Amino acid sequence: MNAAKTGYILRALLLAAFLPLCASCASMTASAEEYYSIGMAYFEMGKYDEAERWLNRALSLKRTMSASEYNLGRIAYGTGRYTDALGKFNAILRKDPENVMALKAAAYTQVKLGNLTDARKLYDKVLTLEPEAADSGLNYATILYAMDEPKEAEEVLQKYDYTILDDKDALLLLARVQKAQEKPEAIDNYDLWLSKNSDAQVQYEFSIALENGGFYARALESARKTLEELSSDTETLKRSEVRFLIARLILISDPENEEGITELREAVRGGFENQEAMDALRDDERLPKAVRDEVGRTIDTARSGSEDSGTTSEEDTQNSSSGDSGNSGGDSTEGTS
């Protein structure tokens, strides 16, 4: 915190301490601006209860009303009271419909509340008022992507293409909206992002984009790298999903390679449950019929084993994989003990 800000906070807090002592002195009655200064001093210190108390006093004067309302909304948002926050921001917008700061804040809050359609309408207004605001354009495109409108999201991003290479969030969003449309350009943008950043989820998405483009060898390399980076399941990605992808890539690119069946078995034993994906692999015409039959038997057997004994732990899965890789003889489709 710089010296000027520290001095401002100290003066405001000294005033806060002095005012109650002189509450009975009419000549010492504080102005709404002073209440606002005290409230913001507490806000800067993270003392939100005190900040709210003084900012609510500052609402009494028109000059500080909107600023106080806005910062009360920020406090409510920051403490997870999103409905209260939205009420504060909307109160400002009723008086000043073109207040860009309030429009943006209301949009953020609508996203937190899950009201993406309302957030989109607010960003429509923001970008009408500030068409060159790249940060608002990125937020708008993010909302469109979340609403499953990747084409529209890409059109918005293209208006701000001069900022994308310098903004990793914008570059990743562009890669994702292009991947959702199965555009080959997604591959280059994922590759560029990963050349400067590391993330297992993004690496997995890159693998899918490569698979969509028919680059199976690169996709397999990327999927294996994902598995190395993913030490444990996350909320958005499970190791069993990655192993299923590895199995699918091997089976499609090299159906005779027994490693594909091994990875498939371990994916299902490890908890992979996407029935649609499993059915699609069973019926994939790119696989010879004998391999499709083997895929079906492997899925059924592995699932039956998981239901009997519970989902295999990661340690068991790794041990099983080691056992398979060391088994140079016998039928590689049989489970290891």
Stockholm file with secondary structure:
# STOCKHOLM 1.0

chainA/1-337         MNAAKTGYILRALLLAAFLPLCASCASMTASAEEYYSIGMAYFEMGKYDEAERWLNRALSLKRTMSASEYNLGRIAYGTGRYTDALGKFNAILRKDPENVMALKAAAYTQVKLGNLTDARKLYDKVLTLEPEAADSGLNYATILYAMDEPKEAEEVLQKYDYTILDDKDALLLLARVQKAQEKPEAIDNYDLWLSKNSDAQVQYEFSIALENGGFYARALESARKTLEELSSDTETLKRSEVRFLIARLILISDPENEEGITELREAVRGGFENQEAMDALRDDERLPKAVRDEVGRTIDTARSGSEDSGTTSEEDTQNSSSGDSGNSGGDSTEGTS
#=GR chainA/1-337 SS CCHHHHHHHHHHHHHHHHGGGGTTCGGGCCCHHHHHHHHHHHHHHTCHHHHHHHHHHHTTSHHHHHHHHHHHHHHHHHTTCHHHHHHHHHHHHHHCTTCHHHHHHHHHHHHHTTCHHHHHHHHHHHHHHCTTCHHHHHHHHHHHHHTTCHHHHHHHHHTTHHHHTTCHHHHHHHHHHHHHTTCTHHHHHHHHHHTTCCCHHHHHHHHHHHHHTTCHHHHHHHHHHHHHHCCSCCSSCCHHHHHHHHHHHHHHHCTTCTHHHHHHHHHHHTTCCCHHHHHHHHTCTTSCHHHHHHHHHHHHHHHHHHHHHCSCCHHHHHHHHHHHHTCCSSCTTSCCC
#=GC SS_cons         CCHHHHHHHHHHHHHHHHGGGGTTCGGGCCCHHHHHHHHHHHHHHTCHHHHHHHHHHHTTSHHHHHHHHHHHHHHHHHTTCHHHHHHHHHHHHHHCTTCHHHHHHHHHHHHHTTCHHHHHHHHHHHHHHCTTCHHHHHHHHHHHHHTTCHHHHHHHHHTTHHHHTTCHHHHHHHHHHHHHTTCTHHHHHHHHHHTTCCCHHHHHHHHHHHHHTTCHHHHHHHHHHHHHHCCSCCSSCCHHHHHHHHHHHHHHHCTTCTHHHHHHHHHHHTTCCCHHHHHHHHTCTTSCHHHHHHHHHHHHHHHHHHHHHCSCCHHHHHHHHHHHHTCCSSCTTSCCC
//
